[in-house]
Amino acid sequence: MNKKWFKIIAISAIITFGLGIYNAFFGNPFSKVLATTTATHYVEATYPNEAITITAQAHDITTGGYNFTATIDGQAYPMVIGGFWGNKIKRDGIYEARLDEPMMTKLGAEASQQMGNWLSAMPVKHIETYLEVTKGEHEPHTTWSVDFEPNHPLVAFITLDASAMTLEQFTQFAEDAKAEMAKQKLSYEYISLTAEVNKKGEEPHVVYATGFSPIDKKIKVKKFES
């Protein structure tokens, strides 16, 4: 390769790098136009019966996206559109404001209790389940079951007692937990499984961790120094 081509490649690399840095901090006009189009089409499709005004704001380096304000009857809601092509909905403030958090807490606790029953043979310390439901879509007396349909599949965080637990035992627990969820026909997005030890006078310390989705074929476990 002669010096001329080397210089061309080097200059191209520098320009590409510079544009990448600029885009990360300030965005670019093309992506902003696409993000505006995405935001407009999204609210029209998601909230077809509501008059919503979309106002573009600045590019936000912390979110890596473009901030917008969606206004309904004088009430403003934040929206964030991300992706290089400005086509990913990263935040919908309208959706967030309409979540029924008290019911989400109630149903999440019920789901956690049921999962604890399924995993009663394991040294379970704590289970926390997160799911989303929208206000007014369910009766107040609604209870959770595997047939319940939240807005999206749930996410669960399961903590085990790692006292005298080996890596092999934890791995088996994880495989058994995944098999049990399949047996119970639980619809979930992701389950996090950790095992921790409690040492006197210290905060609980995680020694093993893994996580899996319904489609994962193999469970990978990470071990931490105790």
N, C-alpha and C positions, 0 to 999 in steps of 0.2 A: 504494500500500500504506500503510495507516494505521499509527500508532505501535504499536497493540496487536498487530497481526500481526507487525510487525517484531520486537517484544520476544519473542513466542512462538517465532519462527524462531531468533532469536539464542540464547534459552535452550535450545532443543532442540539447536542445534548445539554449545553448550558441554557439555551433558549427554552427547551422543553422543561428543564428543571425550574427555571425562573417562572415560567407560566404556571407550573404546578404549584409553586409556593404562592404566587399571586392569587391563584384560584382558591387555594385553601384559606387565605386570609380575607379576600375581598370578593370572591366569586367572579363571574364573568357575565356580560350582557346576554349572551346566548342562553346560558343556563337559567338566568333570571326570567327571561321570556318564557322558556319551557316550564319553569316552576310556576309562573303565574297562570299559564294555561292549565297545568295539572291541577292547581288549587281550584280554579274556576270550574273545571269539569267534574272534579271530585265532589264539591258541595252540591252541584246541580244533580248529580247522580245519587248522592247519599241523602240529601235533604230536598227532594224535588218539590215539596209543597210549601217551602219556606222561602221568604225573600231575604237573601243573604248578600251582603256587600263585602267584597274581598278587596283589601287594601294592602299593597306590597310594602314591606318594611326593608330593613337592611340585611345584608348577609351576616350570619352569626357564626364565627369561627368555633365557638364552643359546641354547637350542634352540627356544624358542617353543612348547614342548609340555609334556606331563605325563610325569613320570618314574615308571616302575614297576619293580618287581623281580619277575622270574620265577624261581621256585625249583624245582629238580629234584633230588631226593635230597640235599638240604642244600646244593646248589651254587646260588649266586645269579647271575643274569644281568640286566644292565640292559636296559630297554625304554623307548622314547620314543614317545608318541602325540601327534601334532600336528594342526593344522588348527583353524579356528574351531569346527567341529562335532565336533572330537575324533575324526576318522575316518581319519587318515592315519598309517600305520606309518612313523615316521622312523628308528627304530633297533630292531633285533632282536639282542640280545646272544647269544641261543642260536644263531642262524644264524651270527653272526660267529665264535663259539668253535669251530664245527664246520667252518670253512673249512680246506682243505688248502693252506696257504701255500707250502710247498716245491714242490708240484706246480703251483700257480698261477704261481710264479716260472719254473719250467721250461717250462711250456706257453706262457707269455707271451713268453719269450725265443725260442722256436721260431716263434711267430707273427710276432714282429718280424723275424726273419731271413727268413722267407718273404715278408713284405711288402717288405723291402728288395730282394729279388730281383725282385719285380714292378715296383718303382719304380727299377730300376737306371739308367735313363736320366736320373734327376734327381740333383741334388747333395745326396743325403741324408747328414746328419751322424749322426743318431741316431733310433732308433725305440724307443719303450717301449710295450708292450701290457699292458693290465690285463684280466684275466678271473677269474671266480670258479668254483671247484669245491669240492664238499664231500668231506670225508674218507670213504674207503671206497667211493666211487661209481665209481672208475676204477682199473684195474690200474696198478701202479707203472711199468710199461714203456710206458704210454700216451704217444703222441706227438700233436702238434697237426697238424691239417689243416683245410681249410675245412669238412669234414664233421663236425668235432668239435663237440659241443654242451655248452658250459659252462652254468652256472646261468642266466646272462643274456648277451645279446650283448656282445661285447667292446668296450673303449674303447681307442683308440690315440692316441699323441702322437708326431707326426712332426716332426723338426727338419731344416730345410734350411740349406745354406750360402748366405748372401745376398750373397757377394762378387760385385760387378758385376751383381747381379740387379735388374731393373726391376720395377715394380709389375705391369706387363702380363705379364711372364714368370712371376711368382709366381702370379698369377691363373690363368694357363694350367696351371701345375704342379698347382694345386689342382683344377682341372676334370679334368685328366688322371688325377689320383690317384683322384678319385671315380668316374670312368669305369672305371678299372682294377679297383677294388673290386667294382663291379657286374659286370664281365666275369668276374672270378674267383668270383662268387657268394658273396662274404664276408658273413656275418651280423655286423653291428656296430651298436652303439647310437650312437656318436659318434666322429668322428675330428678331432683338433686338429692343425692344420698351421701351423707358424711358420717364419720364416726369420731367421737371426741372423748378425751379423758379429762378427768377433774383431779388436779393435784392440789393438795391442801394449801390454801393461801394464794392460789393462782387462778387466773381466768381459765375456762375450759379451752383445751387445745385440740385442734383437729389433727388426727393422725392419718386418716384415709378419706378419700373423696372420689366421687364419680358422679355421673349423670347419664341419663339416657332418654331417648324419645321412643315412641312405639316402633319406628322403622329401623332403629339401630340393631345391627346383627351381633356386634361384639361390644362388650363392656370394658372400658379402659379405666383402670384404677390408678390414682395418684397417691403416693405415700409421702408423708411429711415427717420430719424429724420430731421425735417426742421429747 
